[in-house]
Amino acid sequence: MTPLLLRPATRDDEPFLWAMLYEASHAAEDLTSPDALRTLPELSRYVDGWGGPDDLGVIGGTAAHPRGAAWIRRFTSENPGYGYVDDTTPELAIAVAPAARGTGLGTALLTRLITDSQPRYPAISLSVRAENPARRLYTRLGFTEVAGSEITNRAGTTSVTMVLRFQ
Ligand SMILES: CC(C)(COP(=O)(O)OP(=O)(O)OC[C@H]1O[C@@H](n2cnc3c(N)ncnc32)[C@H](O)[C@@H]1OP(=O)(O)O)[C@@H](O)C(=O)NCCC(=O)NCCS
């Protein structure tokens, strides 16, 4: 079996992160390609200009083929992400390519990202659709739901904010 590779996301990974953002945001429901994300500021802000000093991410797959990514980026109260809690807490985005889901890659990516972010940030937040099975993964790794955080998402259903606090 090809060994699973986990490595830090670099500036050069931006094209792959656009593809993973397309998955993470369920954009196929109303868009036709990752390129279309660039026209939507509420989604493009998670990837656009990736690689700044504050950005932190993990890419997973094989050396030749990345299959998934987990990354965090900080937002401010003037431009809050969907899962914004405060200016010091970066927000997570995560996706695995459809054919590679359910085999442990998402767990491995998020576990590594948590380890890497713990020395740098007080917490990580995320926004997840209420019906997304990924909530079980987040709960297993220590995220808890923020009371009263329900919002109506782009699909018109409910999303909740979850937070993992390090201190
Ligand atoms: C969520 C996701 C990143 C998890 O990666 P993965 O490699 O499938 O994860 P794992 O194999 O480590 O399984 C961990 C958990 O992921 C979730 N999961 C597994 N397969 C999934 C799938 N096909 N779709 C959605 N979530 C799935 C489950 O909660 C699973 O835990 P469980 O077995 O206790 O239910 C991946 O399934 C995915 O990209 N889903 C679509 C995009 C998405 O929803 N991103 C998160 C937005 S908040």
The ligand as an SDF file (V2000), in Angstrom:
LIG
                    3D

 48 50  0  0  0  0  0  0  0  0999 V2000
  -15.3630   15.5200    6.3740 C   0  0  0  0  0  0  0  0  0  0  0  0
  -14.1720   14.8840    5.6770 C   0  0  0  0  0  0  0  0  0  0  0  0
  -13.0460   15.9020    5.5210 C   0  0  0  0  0  0  0  0  0  0  0  0
  -13.6550   13.7520    6.5500 C   0  0  0  0  0  0  0  0  0  0  0  0
  -12.5820   13.1240    5.8680 O   0  0  0  0  0  0  0  0  0  0  0  0
  -12.5610   11.5190    5.7540 P   0  0  0  0  0  0  0  0  0  0  0  0
  -11.2380   11.1240    5.2000 O   0  0  0  0  0  0  0  0  0  0  0  0
  -13.7700   11.0800    5.0370 O   0  0  0  0  0  0  0  0  0  0  0  0
  -12.6370   11.1760    7.3160 O   0  0  0  0  0  0  0  0  0  0  0  0
  -12.3600    9.8240    8.0820 P   0  0  0  0  0  0  0  0  0  0  0  0
  -12.2900    8.6590    7.1300 O   0  0  0  0  0  0  0  0  0  0  0  0
  -11.1930   10.0700    8.9760 O   0  0  0  0  0  0  0  0  0  0  0  0
  -13.6860    9.6750    8.9360 O   0  0  0  0  0  0  0  0  0  0  0  0
  -13.9300   10.6010    9.9740 C   0  0  0  0  0  0  0  0  0  0  0  0
  -15.3300   11.1230    9.9140 C   0  0  0  0  0  0  0  0  0  0  0  0
  -15.5600   11.8300    8.7130 O   0  0  0  0  0  0  0  0  0  0  0  0
  -16.9470   11.7660    8.4240 C   0  0  0  0  0  0  0  0  0  0  0  0
  -17.1090   11.1680    7.1090 N   0  0  0  0  0  0  0  0  0  0  0  0
  -16.6470    9.9790    6.6600 C   0  0  0  0  0  0  0  0  0  0  0  0
  -17.0040    9.8000    5.3570 N   0  0  0  0  0  0  0  0  0  0  0  0
  -17.6910   10.9170    5.0180 C   0  0  0  0  0  0  0  0  0  0  0  0
  -18.3190   11.3470    3.8210 C   0  0  0  0  0  0  0  0  0  0  0  0
  -18.3230   10.5810    2.7130 N   0  0  0  0  0  0  0  0  0  0  0  0
  -18.9170   12.5640    3.8120 N   0  0  0  0  0  0  0  0  0  0  0  0
  -18.9240   13.3400    4.9170 C   0  0  0  0  0  0  0  0  0  0  0  0
  -18.3280   12.9660    6.0870 N   0  0  0  0  0  0  0  0  0  0  0  0
  -17.7420   11.7800    6.1180 C   0  0  0  0  0  0  0  0  0  0  0  0
  -17.5720   10.9050    9.4790 C   0  0  0  0  0  0  0  0  0  0  0  0
  -18.0320   11.7460   10.5180 O   0  0  0  0  0  0  0  0  0  0  0  0
  -16.4250   10.1010    9.9720 C   0  0  0  0  0  0  0  0  0  0  0  0
  -16.5880    9.7130   11.3020 O   0  0  0  0  0  0  0  0  0  0  0  0
  -17.5940    8.5160   11.6670 P   0  0  0  0  0  0  0  0  0  0  0  0
  -17.0750    7.3230   10.9310 O   0  0  0  0  0  0  0  0  0  0  0  0
  -17.5020    8.4200   13.1390 O   0  0  0  0  0  0  0  0  0  0  0  0
  -18.9500    8.9180   11.2200 O   0  0  0  0  0  0  0  0  0  0  0  0
  -14.5560   14.3280    4.2810 C   0  0  0  0  0  0  0  0  0  0  0  0
  -15.5320   13.3090    4.4560 O   0  0  0  0  0  0  0  0  0  0  0  0
  -15.0920   15.3620    3.3270 C   0  0  0  0  0  0  0  0  0  0  0  0
  -14.3200   15.9640    2.5920 O   0  0  0  0  0  0  0  0  0  0  0  0
  -16.4140   15.5860    3.3110 N   0  0  0  0  0  0  0  0  0  0  0  0
  -17.0470   16.5350    2.4010 C   0  0  0  0  0  0  0  0  0  0  0  0
  -16.6040   17.9600    2.6860 C   0  0  0  0  0  0  0  0  0  0  0  0
  -17.0010   18.3870    4.0820 C   0  0  0  0  0  0  0  0  0  0  0  0
  -18.1070   18.1320    4.5320 O   0  0  0  0  0  0  0  0  0  0  0  0
  -16.0560   19.0780    4.7640 N   0  0  0  0  0  0  0  0  0  0  0  0
  -16.2850   19.5870    6.0960 C   0  0  0  0  0  0  0  0  0  0  0  0
  -17.0290   20.8520    6.0670 C   0  0  0  0  0  0  0  0  0  0  0  0
  -17.3340   21.4980    7.6970 S   0  0  0  0  0  0  0  0  0  0  0  0
  1  2  1  0
  2  3  1  0
  2  4  1  0
  2 36  1  0
  4  5  1  0
  5  6  1  0
  6  7  2  0
  6  8  1  0
  6  9  1  0
  9 10  1  0
 10 11  2  0
 10 12  1  0
 10 13  1  0
 13 14  1  0
 14 15  1  0
 15 16  1  0
 15 30  1  0
 16 17  1  0
 17 18  1  0
 17 28  1  0
 18 19  1  0
 18 27  1  0
 19 20  2  0
 20 21  1  0
 21 22  1  0
 21 27  2  0
 22 23  1  0
 22 24  2  0
 24 25  1  0
 25 26  2  0
 26 27  1  0
 28 29  1  0
 28 30  1  0
 30 31  1  0
 31 32  1  0
 32 33  2  0
 32 34  1  0
 32 35  1  0
 36 37  1  0
 36 38  1  0
 38 39  2  0
 38 40  1  0
 40 41  1  0
 41 42  1  0
 42 43  1  0
 43 44  2  0
 43 45  1  0
 45 46  1  0
 46 47  1  0
 47 48  1  0
M  END
$$$$
